[in-house]
Amino acid sequence: MNFESFFETEPDVKSLFPKIVRMNNENQLEWEIDKDMLQKHAISVMEGLGAAVESLDESDFLNNVMVSIGQTHVKRHIKPQMLKRLWPSLNHGLKESLGDKYTKEVNEAWKKLYMYICYHMKRGMENPDMDLEGYSVYADR
């Protein structure tokens, strides 16, 4: 996942990452990135995608996790329509990582998974107080 390319293609989202993109004394965004924080966030996103793949056969659990993640993103002022804007950068990162193995079929599978994730995150964003029946993003399975 290349978040730097995401910030280049979607510069208006930089303000949503105050721990990653620094502000100057006039409280304006600067193109100075905290590389450690960026890497931590990218790893978190990729681990989330990996967990989603591993949980595909446990749809209730996966759905609740994605709803919960959506609920936490509301607190960070992320809007549901912003989720799909990440796909081009994620797609680019997958292409770079997988090389020749990133076939049209693999691309379609990842895109369907990402849209599925977006759908359930959006449910959480639109219902930030929804009870998730005791499920937690960090719950042991």
C-alpha positions as CSV (number, residue, x, y, z in Angstrom):
1,M,0.0,0.0,0.0
2,N,1.5,3.3,-1.0
3,F,-0.1,6.0,1.2
4,E,2.3,8.6,-0.2
5,S,0.7,8.2,-3.6
6,F,-2.7,8.3,-1.9
7,F,-1.8,11.8,-0.5
8,E,-0.6,12.9,-4.0
9,T,-3.7,11.8,-5.7
10,E,-6.1,12.8,-2.9
11,P,-4.4,15.9,-1.3
12,D,-7.5,17.0,0.5
13,V,-7.4,13.9,2.8
14,K,-4.0,14.9,4.3
15,S,-5.7,16.9,7.0
16,L,-7.4,13.7,8.2
17,F,-4.0,12.2,9.2
18,P,-2.6,14.8,11.7
19,K,-0.2,12.3,13.2
20,I,1.3,11.5,9.8
21,V,1.2,14.8,7.8
22,R,2.7,17.7,9.8
23,M,1.3,21.2,10.2
24,N,3.4,24.3,10.2
25,N,3.2,27.2,12.7
26,E,0.4,28.8,10.6
27,N,-1.6,25.6,11.1
28,Q,-1.3,24.8,7.4
29,L,-0.4,21.4,6.0
30,E,3.1,20.8,4.9
31,W,4.3,18.0,2.7
32,E,6.4,16.6,5.6
33,I,5.5,13.1,6.5
34,D,6.2,11.2,9.7
35,K,7.5,8.1,7.9
36,D,7.3,5.9,11.1
37,M,3.7,6.8,11.7
38,L,2.9,6.4,8.0
39,Q,4.5,2.9,8.0
40,K,2.5,1.9,11.2
41,H,-0.7,3.0,9.6
42,A,0.0,1.2,6.3
43,I,0.9,-1.9,8.2
44,S,-2.4,-1.6,10.2
45,V,-4.4,-1.3,7.0
46,M,-2.6,-4.3,5.4
47,E,-3.1,-6.4,8.5
48,G,-6.7,-5.5,8.4
49,L,-7.0,-6.6,4.8
50,G,-5.2,-9.8,5.7
51,A,-7.5,-10.5,8.6
52,A,-10.5,-9.9,6.3
53,V,-9.2,-12.5,3.9
54,E,-8.6,-15.0,6.7
55,S,-12.1,-14.3,8.1
56,L,-14.1,-14.6,4.8
57,D,-15.6,-17.9,6.0
58,E,-16.7,-16.2,9.3
59,S,-18.9,-13.5,7.7
60,D,-20.7,-12.4,10.9
61,F,-17.4,-11.9,12.7
62,L,-15.9,-10.1,9.7
63,N,-19.0,-7.9,9.2
64,N,-18.9,-6.8,12.9
65,V,-15.2,-6.1,12.8
66,M,-15.6,-3.9,9.6
67,V,-18.6,-2.1,11.2
68,S,-16.5,-1.5,14.3
69,I,-13.6,-0.1,12.2
70,G,-16.1,2.2,10.4
71,Q,-17.3,3.4,13.8
72,T,-13.8,4.3,14.9
73,H,-13.2,6.2,11.6
74,V,-16.2,8.4,12.3
75,K,-14.4,9.7,15.3
76,R,-11.5,10.7,12.9
77,H,-13.9,12.6,10.7
78,I,-13.7,10.1,7.8
79,K,-16.8,10.2,5.6
80,P,-18.2,7.1,3.9
81,Q,-17.6,8.4,0.4
82,M,-13.9,8.7,1.2
83,L,-13.4,5.0,1.6
84,K,-13.6,4.2,-2.2
85,R,-11.0,6.8,-2.9
86,L,-8.3,4.6,-1.3
87,W,-8.8,1.8,-3.9
88,P,-6.6,3.3,-6.6
89,S,-3.6,3.5,-4.2
90,L,-4.3,0.1,-2.7
91,N,-4.6,-1.4,-6.2
92,H,-1.3,0.2,-7.2
93,G,0.4,-1.2,-4.1
94,L,-1.0,-4.7,-4.9
95,K,0.2,-4.5,-8.5
96,E,3.7,-3.5,-7.3
97,S,3.8,-6.2,-4.7
98,L,2.4,-9.1,-6.7
99,G,3.9,-8.3,-10.1
100,D,2.9,-10.9,-12.7
101,K,0.7,-12.7,-10.2
102,Y,-1.6,-9.7,-10.2
103,T,-3.9,-10.9,-12.9
104,K,-7.2,-9.5,-14.0
105,E,-8.9,-12.2,-11.8
106,V,-6.8,-11.4,-8.8
107,N,-7.5,-7.7,-9.3
108,E,-11.3,-8.4,-9.4
109,A,-11.1,-10.5,-6.3
110,W,-9.3,-7.8,-4.3
111,K,-11.6,-5.1,-5.6
112,K,-14.7,-7.1,-4.6
113,L,-13.2,-7.7,-1.1
114,Y,-12.4,-4.0,-0.8
115,M,-15.9,-3.0,-1.8
116,Y,-17.3,-5.5,0.7
117,I,-15.1,-4.0,3.4
118,C,-16.2,-0.5,2.4
119,Y,-19.9,-1.5,2.6
120,H,-19.6,-2.7,6.1
121,M,-17.4,0.1,7.3
122,K,-20.0,2.5,5.8
123,R,-22.6,0.8,7.9
124,G,-20.5,1.5,11.0
125,M,-19.9,5.1,10.0
126,E,-23.6,5.7,9.4
127,N,-24.5,4.0,12.8
128,P,-21.7,5.0,15.1
129,D,-23.6,3.9,18.2
130,M,-24.8,0.5,16.8
131,D,-24.3,-2.3,19.3
132,L,-22.1,-5.0,17.9
133,E,-23.2,-7.8,20.2
134,G,-20.0,-7.9,22.2
135,Y,-17.6,-8.1,19.2
136,S,-14.5,-6.0,19.3
137,V,-11.9,-5.3,16.6
138,Y,-9.4,-6.8,18.9
139,A,-11.5,-9.7,20.2
140,D,-9.9,-13.1,20.2
141,R,-11.6,-15.5,17.9
